[in-house]
Amino acid sequence: MSKVYFLRHGQSVANAGGVYAGPDSPLTDLGRDQARAAGRKIAGLGIKTVLTSDLRRAAETAHLVAEMAGLEPGRVITDLRLRELGVGELANTADHGLPGYLEHQAHPHGDKTVEPVSHAADRLGSLVKDLAKYDGDILLVSHTGIAQLLYAILAGESGQLSRRFDLPNAGLVELPPLKGGRP
């Protein structure tokens, strides 16, 4: 049976600044070093395909990882379903209303541009079903909120974030299989 791994992106400028990232937060020098180190770590895992969020910090991480692991550039595939939960107008701020929203679905400061967790859960459920079409082991490169939500889905707690699952920048984990096959 094929394996599915999850890698959180390397440190971004937003991570270093302690703010919620918008779509264009690039990796820091440390983040690029973390991505290269992760690539060396996964080189022997047998990964054939890398699926990545389209957000800059994840895509940059995915391409550096693939290069260091010796994968052809065509093995890195952008999948919008791996995009981080949209934080709307809270992007690039240190607003502390977002965690409460993510827990209780109450829009912080009336900001209706924050993506409902249920929408992200739906897109991840679709992604999980589609993983079976790929041959060989897969690496998903994405974000903290997606990691927490994906873990909750795999644990049968869909529709909520799992605070038990928190990866550091460039943290790598093998995802547990669902009954009957892939995660």
Backbone as CSV, one residue per row, in Angstrom:
resi,resn,N_x,N_y,N_z,CA_x,CA_y,CA_z,C_x,C_y,C_z
1,MET,0.839,-1.179,0.000,0.000,0.000,0.000,0.890,1.249,0.000
2,SER,0.522,2.235,-0.799,1.271,3.483,-0.868,1.100,4.291,0.412
3,LYS,2.070,5.150,0.658,2.034,5.999,1.842,1.802,7.443,1.421
4,VAL,1.222,8.210,2.342,1.019,9.636,2.129,1.684,10.373,3.288
5,TYR,2.537,11.319,2.931,3.246,12.137,3.916,2.735,13.569,3.829
6,PHE,2.843,14.276,4.938,2.463,15.688,4.978,3.673,16.482,5.451
7,LEU,3.972,17.567,4.732,5.060,18.470,5.097,4.503,19.877,5.192
8,ARG,4.692,20.499,6.332,4.339,21.919,6.447,5.432,22.735,5.755
9,HIS,5.044,23.827,5.159,6.004,24.693,4.469,7.085,25.191,5.428
10,GLY,8.207,25.607,4.861,9.279,26.197,5.655,8.858,27.554,6.214
11,GLN,9.708,28.095,7.092,9.394,29.380,7.722,9.186,30.464,6.664
12,SER,8.075,31.183,6.794,7.789,32.292,5.881,8.077,33.618,6.580
13,VAL,8.077,34.675,5.800,8.259,36.013,6.358,7.160,36.291,7.388
14,ALA,5.932,35.864,7.087,4.823,36.069,8.033,5.049,35.282,9.323
15,ASN,5.518,34.016,9.206,5.811,33.232,10.411,6.844,33.947,11.273
16,ALA,7.895,34.436,10.640,8.971,35.111,11.374,8.465,36.391,12.034
17,GLY,7.476,37.031,11.411,6.927,38.269,11.946,5.777,38.075,12.911
18,GLY,5.337,36.818,13.098,4.263,36.533,14.038,2.890,37.017,13.594
19,VAL,2.655,37.043,12.268,1.360,37.480,11.752,0.723,36.372,10.914
20,TYR,-0.602,36.472,10.708,-1.294,35.535,9.832,-0.873,35.846,8.397
21,ALA,-0.460,34.816,7.690,0.082,35.009,6.351,-1.005,35.247,5.323
22,GLY,-0.708,36.133,4.403,-1.516,36.284,3.204,-0.963,35.334,2.149
23,PRO,-1.465,35.405,0.920,-1.059,34.440,-0.105,0.371,34.592,-0.605
24,ASP,0.959,35.753,-0.425,2.262,35.997,-1.046,3.428,36.040,-0.077
25,SER,3.300,35.428,1.077,4.393,35.446,2.040,5.472,34.452,1.609
26,PRO,6.644,34.961,1.197,7.713,34.057,0.742,8.439,33.407,1.910
27,LEU,9.250,32.423,1.582,10.095,31.795,2.594,11.215,32.740,2.996
28,THR,11.636,32.627,4.242,12.840,33.301,4.708,14.043,32.454,4.293
29,ASP,15.243,32.959,4.523,16.436,32.146,4.266,16.389,30.862,5.096
30,LEU,15.959,30.991,6.359,15.816,29.811,7.211,14.786,28.854,6.612
31,GLY,13.683,29.372,6.115,12.648,28.539,5.512,13.159,27.771,4.300
32,ARG,13.990,28.413,3.481,14.577,27.714,2.327,15.547,26.628,2.802
33,ASP,16.317,26.930,3.841,17.213,25.905,4.406,16.407,24.735,4.971
34,GLN,15.285,25.032,5.629,14.424,23.978,6.169,13.868,23.106,5.048
35,ALA,13.462,23.731,3.945,12.912,22.980,2.811,13.979,22.076,2.206
36,ARG,15.177,22.579,2.048,16.263,21.754,1.490,16.566,20.573,2.414
37,ALA,16.601,20.834,3.723,16.848,19.751,4.683,15.739,18.702,4.615
38,ALA,14.497,19.151,4.476,13.378,18.210,4.345,13.524,17.393,3.068
39,GLY,13.977,18.017,1.999,14.194,17.306,0.738,15.234,16.207,0.879
40,ARG,16.301,16.503,1.596,17.325,15.473,1.834,16.756,14.341,2.683
41,LYS,15.894,14.693,3.632,15.287,13.693,4.525,14.348,12.763,3.762
42,ILE,13.586,13.305,2.819,12.608,12.481,2.111,13.198,11.765,0.905
43,ALA,14.441,12.056,0.572,15.042,11.471,-0.635,14.947,9.944,-0.660
44,GLY,15.031,9.312,0.477,14.985,7.855,0.511,13.626,7.260,0.825
45,LEU,12.579,8.073,0.852,11.263,7.577,1.244,10.465,6.967,0.091
46,GLY,10.899,7.140,-1.120,10.173,6.565,-2.252,9.014,7.411,-2.745
47,ILE,9.006,8.691,-2.419,7.929,9.578,-2.863,8.026,9.772,-4.370
48,LYS,6.889,9.610,-5.041,6.820,9.738,-6.500,6.150,11.024,-6.947
49,THR,5.234,11.549,-6.099,4.452,12.728,-6.465,4.395,13.683,-5.281
50,VAL,4.528,14.977,-5.592,4.390,16.022,-4.581,3.189,16.876,-4.980
51,LEU,2.199,16.940,-4.090,1.048,17.824,-4.284,1.234,19.006,-3.351
52,THR,1.060,20.217,-3.875,1.308,21.402,-3.065,0.204,22.438,-3.185
53,SER,0.043,23.188,-2.118,-0.793,24.385,-2.132,-0.197,25.349,-3.158
54,ASP,-1.045,26.215,-3.686,-0.565,27.226,-4.623,0.033,28.436,-3.923
55,LEU,-0.140,28.543,-2.614,0.392,29.712,-1.915,1.911,29.677,-1.933
56,ARG,2.497,30.845,-2.110,3.927,30.972,-2.395,4.827,30.191,-1.449
57,ARG,4.590,30.277,-0.150,5.474,29.629,0.819,5.449,28.107,0.683
58,ALA,4.281,27.538,0.379,4.180,26.086,0.203,4.760,25.655,-1.140
59,ALA,4.429,26.383,-2.199,4.933,26.025,-3.528,6.457,26.109,-3.576
60,GLU,7.014,27.145,-2.973,8.477,27.289,-2.930,9.093,26.120,-2.152
61,THR,8.479,25.763,-1.031,8.955,24.621,-0.252,8.904,23.349,-1.089
62,ALA,7.789,23.109,-1.758,7.609,21.879,-2.550,8.673,21.755,-3.631
63,HIS,8.959,22.831,-4.325,9.948,22.776,-5.409,11.364,22.558,-4.874
64,LEU,11.694,23.181,-3.752,13.012,22.954,-3.144,13.137,21.513,-2.640
65,VAL,12.092,21.002,-2.021,12.089,19.627,-1.518,12.274,18.651,-2.680
66,ALA,11.498,18.839,-3.731,11.579,17.938,-4.888,12.962,17.965,-5.519
67,GLU,13.535,19.144,-5.634,14.879,19.269,-6.208,15.900,18.508,-5.363
68,MET,15.841,18.703,-4.044,16.795,18.039,-3.154,16.567,16.526,-3.107
69,ALA,15.342,16.089,-3.329,15.019,14.663,-3.293,15.268,13.991,-4.643
70,GLY,15.653,14.777,-5.642,15.953,14.215,-6.949,14.727,13.922,-7.802
71,LEU,13.603,14.551,-7.491,12.392,14.359,-8.288,12.386,15.324,-9.475
72,GLU,11.806,14.880,-10.568,11.676,15.739,-11.734,10.678,16.853,-11.424
73,PRO,10.891,18.067,-11.983,9.973,19.179,-11.708,8.510,18.855,-12.034
74,GLY,8.265,18.027,-13.023,6.908,17.652,-13.395,6.195,16.800,-12.362
75,ARG,6.920,16.334,-11.347,6.313,15.514,-10.283,5.707,16.389,-9.185
76,VAL,5.880,17.707,-9.297,5.280,18.649,-8.342,4.004,19.193,-8.981
77,ILE,2.876,18.952,-8.333,1.566,19.313,-8.866,0.864,20.253,-7.894
78,THR,0.423,21.393,-8.397,-0.327,22.339,-7.572,-1.766,21.870,-7.450
79,ASP,-2.276,21.853,-6.219,-3.657,21.473,-5.961,-4.267,22.524,-5.034
80,LEU,-5.207,23.280,-5.548,-5.809,24.378,-4.790,-6.505,23.917,-3.513
81,ARG,-6.851,22.639,-3.439,-7.518,22.136,-2.232,-6.580,22.120,-1.030
82,LEU,-5.273,22.245,-1.269,-4.297,22.285,-0.172,-4.030,23.708,0.320
83,ARG,-4.729,24.683,-0.244,-4.563,26.089,0.153,-4.977,26.259,1.615
84,GLU,-4.232,27.100,2.327,-4.528,27.364,3.743,-5.919,27.960,3.892
85,LEU,-6.507,27.767,5.071,-7.772,28.411,5.393,-7.635,29.908,5.138
86,GLY,-8.581,30.478,4.431,-8.518,31.910,4.140,-8.804,32.740,5.378
87,VAL,-7.881,33.631,5.723,-8.053,34.460,6.917,-8.591,35.844,6.584
88,GLY,-8.912,36.070,5.315,-9.556,37.316,4.914,-8.762,38.550,5.270
89,GLU,-9.470,39.507,5.843,-8.845,40.794,6.175,-7.835,40.691,7.316
90,LEU,-7.763,39.527,7.957,-6.797,39.344,9.042,-5.399,38.988,8.515
91,ALA,-5.272,38.776,7.200,-3.955,38.475,6.630,-2.988,39.610,6.944
92,ASN,-1.793,39.226,7.315,-0.707,40.148,7.641,-0.973,40.966,8.897
93,THR,-1.812,40.442,9.783,-2.043,41.082,11.078,-1.765,40.046,12.170
94,ALA,-1.601,40.531,13.379,-1.420,39.639,14.532,-2.721,39.535,15.311
95,ASP,-3.851,39.769,14.650,-5.160,39.764,15.296,-5.377,38.460,16.038
96,HIS,-5.823,38.545,17.266,-6.017,37.354,18.078,-7.461,36.847,18.039
97,GLY,-8.298,37.419,17.186,-9.675,36.954,17.060,-9.804,35.701,16.226
98,LEU,-8.789,35.396,15.422,-8.897,34.260,14.513,-8.999,32.922,15.230
99,PRO,-8.189,32.635,16.250,-8.340,31.321,16.906,-9.753,31.070,17.417
100,GLY,-10.407,32.082,17.963,-11.780,31.927,18.420,-12.718,31.629,17.271
101,TYR,-12.502,32.272,16.155,-13.309,31.998,14.969,-13.143,30.543,14.545
102,LEU,-11.905,30.102,14.475,-11.647,28.747,14.017,-12.267,27.714,14.948
103,GLU,-12.352,28.035,16.213,-12.968,27.122,17.176,-14.496,27.178,17.129
104,HIS,-15.041,28.383,16.982,-16.489,28.559,17.165,-17.221,29.081,15.932
105,GLN,-16.508,29.361,14.850,-17.102,29.855,13.605,-17.791,31.208,13.771
106,ALA,-17.386,31.995,14.757,-17.899,33.354,14.906,-16.909,34.288,14.216
107,HIS,-17.350,34.994,13.206,-16.447,35.844,12.434,-15.834,36.928,13.309
108,PRO,-14.487,36.988,13.357,-13.843,38.024,14.160,-14.133,39.400,13.572
109,HIS,-14.559,40.305,14.393,-14.808,41.691,13.994,-15.784,41.782,12.824
110,GLY,-16.650,40.787,12.662,-17.617,40.804,11.575,-17.016,40.538,10.202
111,ASP,-15.773,40.056,10.148,-15.078,39.823,8.872,-15.625,38.575,8.193
112,LYS,-16.471,38.761,7.202,-17.095,37.645,6.494,-16.175,37.060,5.421
113,THR,-14.953,37.584,5.275,-14.028,37.048,4.278,-13.204,35.883,4.816
114,VAL,-13.332,35.573,6.104,-12.634,34.427,6.684,-13.358,33.162,6.221
115,GLU,-12.611,32.199,5.689,-13.197,30.979,5.137,-13.762,30.087,6.238
116,PRO,-14.989,29.627,6.081,-15.538,28.671,7.060,-14.740,27.359,7.045
117,VAL,-14.488,26.821,8.208,-13.749,25.568,8.325,-14.471,24.460,7.554
118,SER,-15.798,24.505,7.541,-16.557,23.470,6.826,-16.258,23.473,5.330
119,HIS,-15.992,24.655,4.752,-15.641,24.713,3.324,-14.291,24.044,3.080
120,ALA,-13.334,24.341,3.949,-12.009,23.717,3.809,-12.110,22.208,4.022
121,ALA,-12.958,21.773,4.953,-13.135,20.336,5.197,-13.702,19.645,3.960
122,ASP,-14.622,20.295,3.282,-15.197,19.724,2.062,-14.128,19.544,0.980
123,ARG,-13.295,20.557,0.791,-12.266,20.437,-0.259,-11.215,19.395,0.107
124,LEU,-10.901,19.271,1.393,-9.935,18.249,1.797,-10.524,16.848,1.698
125,GLY,-11.804,16.711,1.983,-12.456,15.415,1.804,-12.382,14.972,0.351
126,SER,-12.564,15.905,-0.567,-12.452,15.622,-1.993,-11.020,15.227,-2.356
127,LEU,-10.055,15.917,-1.792,-8.644,15.598,-2.047,-8.321,14.184,-1.570
128,VAL,-8.756,13.847,-0.365,-8.478,12.521,0.198,-9.000,11.430,-0.741
129,LYS,-10.199,11.609,-1.266,-10.768,10.631,-2.201,-9.930,10.512,-3.472
130,ASP,-9.377,11.620,-3.934,-8.617,11.626,-5.183,-7.192,11.084,-5.062
131,LEU,-6.694,10.917,-3.845,-5.317,10.443,-3.680,-5.104,9.056,-4.275
132,ALA,-6.143,8.271,-4.354,-6.031,6.909,-4.885,-5.617,6.884,-6.353
133,LYS,-5.790,7.970,-7.072,-5.449,7.962,-8.499,-3.950,8.099,-8.766
134,TYR,-3.178,8.401,-7.726,-1.732,8.556,-7.892,-1.018,7.249,-7.591
135,ASP,-0.023,6.946,-8.411,0.805,5.770,-8.180,1.958,6.133,-7.260
136,GLY,2.282,5.245,-6.351,3.435,5.446,-5.476,3.123,6.348,-4.303
137,ASP,4.141,6.571,-3.506,4.006,7.394,-2.312,3.856,8.863,-2.690
138,ILE,3.125,9.600,-1.859,2.773,10.992,-2.132,3.222,11.868,-0.970
139,LEU,3.680,13.077,-1.310,3.974,14.102,-0.317,3.007,15.255,-0.534
140,LEU,2.291,15.648,0.514,1.440,16.829,0.494,2.203,17.960,1.170
141,VAL,2.319,19.105,0.509,3.001,20.266,1.093,1.956,21.358,1.273
142,SER,1.747,21.746,2.533,0.679,22.694,2.796,0.952,23.482,4.076
143,HIS,-0.103,23.734,4.864,-0.093,24.718,5.941,-0.639,24.132,7.244
144,THR,-0.437,24.844,8.346,-0.851,24.378,9.666,-2.338,24.058,9.744
145,GLY,-3.177,24.991,9.342,-4.615,24.765,9.433,-5.053,23.566,8.617
146,ILE,-4.450,23.386,7.457,-4.777,22.246,6.608,-4.297,20.953,7.265
147,ALA,-3.127,20.970,7.864,-2.624,19.786,8.569,-3.585,19.403,9.696
148,GLN,-4.018,20.382,10.471,-4.914,20.105,11.595,-6.268,19.591,11.124
149,LEU,-6.771,20.153,10.053,-8.066,19.729,9.531,-7.968,18.359,8.867
150,LEU,-6.896,18.123,8.122,-6.703,16.827,7.479,-6.569,15.724,8.531
151,TYR,-5.822,15.983,9.579,-5.682,15.008,10.657,-7.047,14.706,11.281
152,ALA,-7.852,15.745,11.496,-9.183,15.541,12.081,-10.054,14.686,11.168
153,ILE,-9.984,14.932,9.863,-10.763,14.141,8.912,-10.342,12.679,8.977
154,LEU,-9.038,12.436,8.987,-8.540,11.061,9.023,-8.868,10.371,10.341
155,ALA,-8.995,11.155,11.407,-9.323,10.598,12.719,-10.831,10.483,12.938
156,GLY,-11.619,10.825,11.909,-13.065,10.737,12.031,-13.689,11.888,12.778
157,GLU,-12.977,13.004,12.883,-13.479,14.191,13.588,-13.717,15.316,12.584
158,SER,-14.216,14.996,11.407,-14.307,15.970,10.336,-15.106,17.203,10.734
159,GLY,-14.736,18.301,10.095,-15.418,19.558,10.336,-14.826,20.400,11.444
160,GLN,-13.716,19.965,12.018,-13.073,20.752,13.063,-11.566,20.634,12.940
161,LEU,-10.860,21.562,13.544,-9.404,21.502,13.556,-8.952,20.647,14.722
162,SER,-7.911,19.874,14.509,-7.368,19.054,15.586,-6.177,19.775,16.197
163,ARG,-6.347,20.266,17.385,-5.250,20.955,18.083,-4.183,19.961,18.552
164,ARG,-4.488,18.661,18.459,-3.510,17.647,18.859,-2.438,17.474,17.794
165,PHE,-2.633,18.070,16.663,-1.731,17.855,15.533,-1.197,19.199,15.090
166,ASP,0.005,19.515,15.503,0.597,20.804,15.153,2.029,20.560,14.711
167,LEU,2.326,20.933,13.489,3.669,20.724,12.944,4.463,22.017,12.956
168,PRO,5.742,21.940,13.262,6.598,23.120,13.118,6.854,23.366,11.633
169,ASN,7.432,24.499,11.317,7.816,24.752,9.929,8.698,23.619,9.427
170,ALA,8.379,23.117,8.234,9.081,22.005,7.590,8.958,20.700,8.382
171,GLY,7.949,20.616,9.235,7.675,19.373,9.950,7.073,18.347,9.002
172,LEU,7.526,17.112,9.121,7.104,16.021,8.238,6.468,14.918,9.062
173,VAL,5.349,14.376,8.545,4.678,13.273,9.225,4.072,12.345,8.176
174,GLU,4.069,11.054,8.479,3.350,10.099,7.640,1.914,10.067,8.134
175,LEU,0.972,10.237,7.213,-0.438,10.247,7.587,-0.947,8.826,7.792
176,PRO,-1.846,8.658,8.747,-2.411,7.317,8.969,-3.351,6.951,7.828
177,PRO,-3.376,5.673,7.462,-4.295,5.255,6.391,-5.726,5.186,6.887
178,LEU,-6.639,5.445,5.964,-8.045,5.201,6.251,-8.303,3.723,6.130
179,LYS,-9.373,3.252,6.692,-9.749,1.856,6.504,-9.986,1.630,5.018
180,GLY,-9.414,0.581,4.495,-9.605,0.277,3.096,-8.609,0.948,2.177
181,GLY,-7.581,1.588,2.711,-6.588,2.146,1.796,-5.969,3.437,2.251
182,ARG,-5.779,4.301,1.308,-5.074,5.564,1.528,-5.820,6.462,2.480
183,PRO,-5.075,7.461,2.984,-5.796,8.456,3.769,-6.784,9.179,2.877
